[in-house]
Amino acid sequence: MSREARVETGFLLRRLQRGELLSMPHSRLMPSIGARCHELRINDVGGTWRVLYRIDIDAIVILEVFAKKTGKTPKAVIETCRKRLKEYEDAGK
């Protein structure tokens, strides 16, 4: 991820932390992962990056960051996110 892409990612995450809801082209819902899950869409010189996250009342939970190379989010990425969400929820109990 280039420096410019990291700066853009940080800027968008700060907006989310302040309670702003982002929509296309910056973010879209990812119900295949779970409730309140979204993906940030970061365009970079060498390609496109995705930051998968969930909006909680007190936090933005980052689930995965990956370089997008296909039209669909890989199943392995979705499964990893679901697993991390379960672990996060179980740790909070």
Secondary structure, DSSP 8 states (H G I E B T S, - for coil): --HHHHHHHHHHHHHHHTT----TTTEEE-TTT-TTEEEEEEEETTEEEEEEEEE-SS-EEEEEEEEE-SSS--HHHHHHHHHHHHHHHHHT-
